């Protein structure tokens, strides 16, 4: 009993997992700063998009490495390292802006912060499932929602306050963001830990065997213990990777230039609007769409419990294909906003469904390692998506999309 008394409150662990994800998810407010960087430093859309692309690339690769090594290193050490690198990346980005060095900005915001986000991202998802075997779907959705809502907090609260406080000085804004978000990320990461061996919540009786037959991909036997490379080279792993890549590609291409794209739509709709008003509209859509990003992780995760993981991904990808076709010609700002929010809900939903799909196919013991490798799809999509949109923006500046 004494040993049990020393077990941390699992709801506190879940709260810290969510806070950590909230801090790291601020990266999705990138489009708030992207047009400001272009305007103040005269960098092109393509040049600035490389920073966000590198962030996503390093995020996915470091998340893959972190997932593979999580059991060996432990959640606290990995998450703390992520929080420190995250803060250091923002600090280095601030120095880069002071020196007007795009290369140094790539290194700070793109590489260092990206690695920090990846190491921090993979930890809470694995940790919370171990503390809540009785509420795995709900808590995974809540923690994942934290990452989606990070852009809301930054675009609605932190960024506007800091921009006013520092009179639009991006160097000071990035330095302050590094201090604020980095401190919160470090503090929450320091409290993460796995439950003790054999831990079960009070009143929870584990099932004799996981019911994984509902999904057509659930063919792998739980008892098999193949090396990681055997799973990665399997055909079903490639299918899962490609599905994840397509879903991320759709969302990240919108996220990377959301504010400037929406500003373009408003300019086409009403050329008489003042710039400050249009900028405000862009920030508002970042905030609203981030809510859909977060809520989509819960809603689509619940849908996948009923329809199955593969069927839900089919629905996500097919519907987004239709939505993107409409977006190509949509000039009504309200219609554009609704379609974007739908895409972002699908984007968030993919991040809630894929961990469950990995567990369905490979079992909970292999979740962090296999899911980590699948997260490399984030790297590929994170580079390609922003670059495509940036190229279109630079070559066709009069077209919103």
Rosetta blueprint (number, residue, H / E / L):
1 X L
2 X H
3 X H
4 X H
5 X H
6 X L
7 X L
8 X L
9 X L
10 X H
11 X H
12 X H
13 X H
14 X H
15 X H
16 X H
17 X H
18 X H
19 X H
20 X H
21 X H
22 X H
23 X H
24 X H
25 X H
26 X H
27 X H
28 X H
29 X H
30 X H
31 X H
32 X H
33 X H
34 X H
35 X H
36 X H
37 X H
38 X H
39 X H
40 X H
41 X H
42 X L
43 X L
44 X L
45 X H
46 X H
47 X H
48 X H
49 X H
50 X H
51 X H
52 X H
53 X H
54 X H
55 X H
56 X H
57 X H
58 X H
59 X H
60 X H
61 X H
62 X H
63 X H
64 X H
65 X H
66 X H
67 X H
68 X H
69 X H
70 X H
71 X H
72 X H
73 X H
74 X L
75 X H
76 X H
77 X H
78 X H
79 X H
80 X H
81 X H
82 X H
83 X H
84 X H
85 X H
86 X H
87 X H
88 X H
89 X H
90 X H
91 X H
92 X H
93 X H
94 X H
95 X H
96 X H
97 X H
98 X H
99 X H
100 X L
101 X L
102 X H
103 X H
104 X H
105 X H
106 X H
107 X H
108 X H
109 X H
110 X H
111 X H
112 X H
113 X H
114 X H
115 X H
116 X H
117 X H
118 X H
119 X H
120 X H
121 X H
122 X H
123 X H
124 X H
125 X H
126 X H
127 X H
128 X H
129 X H
130 X H
131 X H
132 X L
133 X L
134 X L
135 X L
136 X H
137 X H
138 X H
139 X H
140 X H
141 X H
142 X H
143 X H
144 X H
145 X H
146 X H
147 X H
148 X H
149 X H
150 X H
151 X H
152 X H
153 X H
154 X H
155 X H
156 X H
157 X H
158 X H
159 X H
160 X H
161 X H
162 X H
163 X H
164 X H
165 X H
166 X L
167 X L
168 X L
169 X L
170 X H
171 X H
172 X H
173 X H
174 X H
175 X H
176 X H
177 X H
178 X H
179 X H
180 X H
181 X H
182 X H
183 X H
184 X H
185 X H
186 X H
187 X H
188 X H
189 X H
190 X L
191 X L
192 X L
193 X L
194 X L
195 X L
196 X L
197 X L
198 X L
199 X L
200 X L
201 X L
202 X L
203 X L
204 X L
205 X L
206 X L
207 X L
208 X L
209 X L
210 X L
211 X L
212 X L
213 X L
214 X L
215 X L
216 X L
217 X L
218 X L
219 X L
220 X L
221 X L
222 X L
223 X L
224 X L
225 X L
226 X L
227 X L
228 X H
229 X H
230 X H
231 X H
232 X H
233 X L
234 X L
235 X H
236 X H
237 X H
238 X H
239 X H
240 X H
241 X H
242 X H
243 X H
244 X H
245 X H
246 X H
247 X H
248 X H
249 X H
250 X H
251 X H
252 X H
253 X H
254 X H
255 X H
256 X H
257 X L
258 X H
259 X H
260 X H
261 X H
262 X H
263 X H
264 X H
265 X H
266 X H
267 X H
268 X H
269 X H
270 X L
271 X L
272 X L
273 X L
274 X L
275 X H
276 X H
277 X H
278 X H
279 X H
280 X H
281 X H
282 X H
283 X H
284 X H
285 X H
286 X H
287 X H
288 X H
289 X H
290 X H
291 X H
292 X H
293 X H
294 X H
295 X H
296 X H
297 X H
298 X H
299 X H
300 X H
301 X H
302 X H
303 X H
304 X H
305 X H
306 X H
307 X H
308 X L
309 X H
310 X H
311 X H
312 X H
313 X H
314 X H
315 X H
316 X H
317 X H
318 X H
319 X H
320 X H
321 X H
322 X H
323 X H
324 X H
325 X H
326 X H
327 X H
328 X L
329 X L
330 X L
331 X L
332 X L
333 X H
334 X H
335 X H
336 X H
337 X H
338 X H
339 X H
340 X H
341 X H
342 X H
343 X H
344 X H
345 X H
346 X H
347 X H
348 X H
349 X H
350 X H
351 X H
352 X H
353 X H
354 X H
355 X H
356 X H
357 X H
358 X H
359 X H
360 X H
361 X H
362 X H
363 X L
364 X H
365 X H
366 X H
367 X H
368 X H
369 X H
370 X H
371 X H
372 X H
373 X H
374 X H
375 X L
376 X H
377 X H
378 X H
379 X H
380 X H
381 X H
382 X H
383 X H
384 X H
385 X H
386 X H
387 X H
388 X H
389 X H
390 X H
391 X H
392 X H
393 X H
394 X H
395 X H
396 X L
397 X L
398 X L
399 X L
400 X L
401 X L
